[in-house]
Amino acid sequence: MILEFMKRNKALILVAVTVIVISTLTFISITKPESNTIPSTPQAVQSTDKTNQNPSTMIPSITLSSDRASAGSMILVSGGGFVQSAPLQITLPDNSVVNVTTSPGTYVSTLGVSSKYGTDNSHFSYPQGVALDSSGNIYVADRGNDRVQKFSSSGEYLLTLGVSGTSGIDISHFNTPVSVALDSSGNIYVADTYNHRIQKFSSSGEYLMTLGVSGKFGTDNAHFSYPEGVALDSSGNIYVVDTYNHRIQKFSSSGQYLSTLGMSSEFGTDNAHFCYPASVALDSSGNIYVADSGNERIQKFSSSGQYMSTLGASGPYMSSGMSSNYGSDNSHFNTPESVALDSSGNIYVADTYNHRIQKFSSSGTYISTLGASGKYGSDNSHFGYPASVALDGSENIYVADFDNNRVQKFTPKGSFEKYVTIPSAALGTYVISATDGKNSVSSPFSLVSQEMSANKPVQTITGSGNASTTFASYLLSHGISVKDAIQKSAGPVNASNTFAFFLLSNIAQNDTGNIFFSPYSISDAFSMAYEGARGNTESEIQSVFGFADRETQRESIKELDSKINSPDANYTLNIANALWVQKNYPILKEYSDSLQKYYSAKAENLDFEGNPDGSRVVINKWVENKTAQKIKDLLAEGSITGFTRVVLTDAVYFKGTWFTKFDESQTRDADFSVSKNDVTKVPMMHVETGFKYLEDDNLKILDMPYNGGKLSMMIILPKDNYSNNLISLLSSDKLNQWKKNLAVKEVSVHMPKFMLHTKYKLNENLAEMGMPSAFDWALADFSGITGYKDLYIDGVYHKAFVDVNEKGTEAAAATAIVDNTVMCGGTCGVQPIEFNADHPFVFLIYDNDNGLILFMGEVVNPSAG
């Protein structure tokens, strides 16, 4: 029925619905407890010596988000201090086992402010190099600020070399410093890349010496060409990575030329050549390790320069002169920019374009990975083009996270986080334990009935471990980068869009198929929940979604919703909200009045307690009516229970026609490359006309307007048919820049017809992004709804539908976009640009007036539906 309707109308129809189900706390009566109220955050067992605790020797410990729950409930188990990258078993009350793998390291701290650049001493601007001296002081080559900064081991600012934010050629200035190194006396060596020199300073910052000729590049032994790396051996000899001369040069401590690795000014893939080497390091035996970036490899040479071994796989060159043999598995790299070694000879590689740090044994066996291979991000488990890696005397790992404007520190100990469902067992006291085979710890846990009142404090960190923060604040720390990035975005539109890209990245980590959702529908629904959130729950929701204070937020949403529901548009775009409340359940008048005034969400009473399934049917029917029957059965059986007290619903429906229609007669079956080994036939539409268009080294970007010109679809297509990094290239800031730079070009567009149906339960996604307390009955605080801490979010359900096809119904003439755009339609005499969306792409529907993203998704396989 839907397919037939769509074929008749040929319109783009987009539907998204978000439903938040709010239940009573399973273990708290719905009346106010008389005493011993549950604290808003868990109680932590504090370390008796946490100020002197060495993170690399931290004692294993585990954390439970709640020490009591009923069968079927979900809690979060996390731990730290375990063997890194090891299989770990969590044993539950019925002796069932949940298997996880510990991380290769545990996040400790950050220098800089994630995703924010600046020139003061608390910010960086694209830091590219990091090094440490024997006292543990940290040195950062702050490339974009043309300076090198020194910090104590605890992160206290100590010293600056160079003039912040000002480049120059004299000895007090740098021009794009990329790398920094220290000798045994604490002297500082800086690769002053764009000045074609290496400069040496005393530990106090006094200028001592220059290698190379300032401001002049050359190929003889007295000159460099954009040197990017510098290192020293135990004798004080200086090794310079002369990047654009494709060589490594060795000098004595006094600056006398000694020898060369590589062939000057010649790149190649054999063992006598390099291709744009980026970094050099030495082990205790004097062996030399080179990050041969353009060849996608790490090469090892003896102290005398004899080739020994290779990590990675070099291959044939592309036209750019770079190796094409890159990859994201553990035997390949993608532009490795840095290499470092620990005291055991293990090798650490900053695999920059794979957004990860990899560890190998001295013999080259893969051990572990920090970061998520091929996944860009700004939380503490992801990197954004990490450019440098270094280790201190305790073998803590320091990463210059280039695109996130920060330097991060990790211990070599493993940690884990895992949501587990409590199994059925006899009521009583148990332990939940975790073991990695060498370390075992446990935590007391009580299995209770759903009706049991929990009027006693919750202990959440137990076992033999030490902890300096509560679990809630630990989880929130993982969302700080989300918060920073969103706060950097001024206004509700940029905040909503930033959230959209974070959520897309989060979903894509576990979903390799088609993705489609409405970020604004989710944000709008949580704005209603935010009205009733208080305390830490309020702060977490505000951070993840970038909401302003409550008064500003509600006014902003009211204004945006009124513009969305414009009756004069040349398309159908409606948003609707509703508040469903258990009959006779007391909610605060202030809350219900706010939802009706600002969100047009009138409170409706249902009998969740007595007739949960009948209530579910009523809500599903409302959803169907608000989405023109496109979203049916959103809430599955069992999603509404007798404990449900409040349901918030938000529905967005859009139906629009292209401003320039595709000619249905030109639609042909064509190949679509899902992956290298998976090609499918799809109906491919075609149109050639003037569109706003932009491309860069990695992407082609096409903007296709709908009738009326107010809304557009933007398609973001990677130039590499098999790129697995597309989502990592996207952000709200980049979207804003793209929109500014789009220009009308004659474009020949080939795009598949596609219809997507998606459904998500977003509890875990949102918890991982930094708002876990809303879903935890022991921590949630929605006292702004009832006056008590008796509610938590049981489920966030989001369902979306999109159908993209040729043309749609006829509509009114175009408006402003026509005045500003020349539509050539093949008559301009210009060779059209080919835009062939025959491989996975990202698309989004946005408002041209304010930039708000209404829908977004990734098409991986158009035929998958």
WOMO-V233315 format. One record per backbone hydrogen bond with DSSP energy under -1.0 kcal/mol. CO is the residue of the C=O (numbers start at 1). NH is the residue of the N-H. Records with the same first field share a line. If there is no record, write none. Layout:
CO: NH + NH
//
This chain:
1: 5
2: 6
3: 7
4: 8
5: 9
6: 10
12: 656
13: 803
14: 654
15: 801
16: 652
17: 799
18: 650
19: 797
20: 648
21: 794 + 795
22: 645 + 646
23: 792
25: 28
27: 454
43: 460
54: 57
55: 58
61: 80
62: 462
63: 78
67: 446
69: 448
70: 73
73: 422
75: 420
76: 65
77: 418
78: 63
79: 416
80: 61
82: 414
86: 102
88: 100
89: 435
90: 98
91: 433
92: 95
96: 92
98: 90
100: 88
103: 85
106: 411
109: 409
111: 407
113: 116
120: 123
125: 144
129: 141
131: 139
133: 136
137: 133
138: 151
139: 131
140: 142 + 149
141: 128 + 129 + 143
142: 145 + 147
143: 146
145: 165
147: 142
148: 161
149: 140
150: 158 + 159
151: 138
152: 155
156: 152
159: 150
161: 148
163: 166
170: 173
174: 168
175: 194
179: 191
181: 189
183: 186
187: 183
188: 201
189: 181
190: 192 + 199
191: 178 + 193
192: 195 + 197
193: 196
195: 215
197: 192
198: 211
199: 190
200: 208 + 209
201: 188
202: 205
206: 202
209: 200
211: 198
213: 216
220: 223
224: 218
225: 244
229: 241
231: 239
233: 236
237: 233
238: 251
239: 231
240: 242 + 249
241: 228 + 243
242: 245 + 247
243: 246
245: 265
247: 242
248: 261
249: 240
250: 258 + 259
251: 238
252: 255
256: 252
259: 250
261: 248
263: 266
270: 273
275: 294
279: 291
281: 289
283: 286
287: 283
288: 301
289: 281
290: 292 + 299
291: 278 + 293
292: 295 + 297
293: 296
294: 323
297: 292
298: 311
299: 290
300: 308 + 309
301: 288
302: 305
306: 302
309: 300
311: 298
316: 324
318: 321
322: 318
324: 326
329: 332
333: 327
334: 353
338: 350
340: 348
342: 345
346: 342
347: 360
348: 340
349: 351 + 358
350: 337 + 352
351: 354 + 356
352: 355
354: 374
356: 351
357: 370
358: 349
359: 367 + 368
360: 347
361: 364
365: 361
368: 359
370: 357
372: 375
379: 382
383: 377
384: 403
388: 400
390: 398
392: 395
396: 392
397: 410
398: 390
399: 401 + 408
400: 387 + 402
401: 406
402: 405
404: 115
406: 401
407: 111
408: 399
409: 108 + 109
410: 397
411: 106
414: 82
415: 103
416: 79
418: 77
420: 75
422: 72
428: 447
430: 445
432: 443
433: 91
434: 441
435: 89
439: 436
441: 434
443: 432
445: 430
446: 69
447: 428
458: 43
460: 64
470: 474
471: 475
472: 476
473: 477
475: 478
476: 479
479: 483
480: 484
481: 485
482: 486
483: 487
484: 488
486: 489
491: 495
492: 496
493: 497
494: 498
495: 499
496: 500
497: 501
498: 502
499: 503
500: 504
501: 505
502: 506
503: 507
504: 508
507: 510 + 511
515: 858
517: 856
518: 522
519: 523
520: 524
521: 525
522: 526
523: 527
524: 528
525: 529
526: 530
527: 531
529: 532
532: 784
534: 538
535: 539
536: 540
537: 541
538: 542
539: 543
540: 544
541: 545
542: 546
549: 553
550: 554
551: 555
552: 556
553: 557
554: 558
555: 559
556: 560
557: 561
558: 562
559: 563
560: 564
561: 565
563: 566
572: 655
574: 653
576: 651
578: 649
579: 604
580: 647
581: 606
582: 585
588: 592
589: 593
590: 594
591: 595
592: 596
593: 597
594: 598
595: 599 + 601
602: 579
604: 581
606: 583 + 608
607: 611
611: 615
612: 616
613: 617
614: 618
615: 619
616: 620
617: 621
618: 622
619: 623
620: 624
621: 625
622: 626
623: 627
624: 629
627: 630
636: 639
641: 644
643: 24
645: 582
646: 22
647: 580
648: 20
649: 578
650: 18
651: 576
652: 16
653: 574
654: 14
655: 572
656: 12
657: 707
663: 666
664: 667
668: 684
670: 682
672: 674 + 680
675: 678
678: 674 + 675
680: 672
682: 670
683: 753
684: 668
685: 751
686: 663
687: 749
689: 747
691: 745
692: 703
693: 743
694: 701
698: 719
699: 696
700: 717
701: 694
702: 715
704: 713
705: 659
706: 709
710: 848
711: 706
712: 846
713: 704
714: 844
715: 702
716: 842
717: 700
720: 723
726: 729
727: 730
731: 735
732: 736
733: 737
734: 738
735: 739
736: 740
737: 741
738: 742
743: 693
745: 691
746: 833
747: 689
748: 835
749: 687
750: 837
751: 685
754: 804
756: 802
758: 800
760: 798
762: 766
763: 767
764: 768
765: 769
766: 771
767: 770
772: 775
773: 776
774: 793
776: 779 + 780
781: 534
782: 785
783: 787
785: 588
788: 790
790: 25
792: 23
795: 21
796: 762
797: 19
798: 760
799: 17
800: 758
801: 15
802: 756
803: 13
804: 754
806: 662
815: 818 + 819
816: 820
833: 748
835: 750
836: 838
838: 673
841: 859
842: 716
843: 857
844: 714
845: 854 + 855
846: 712
847: 851
852: 847
855: 845
856: 517
857: 843
858: 515
859: 841
861: 864
865: 757
//
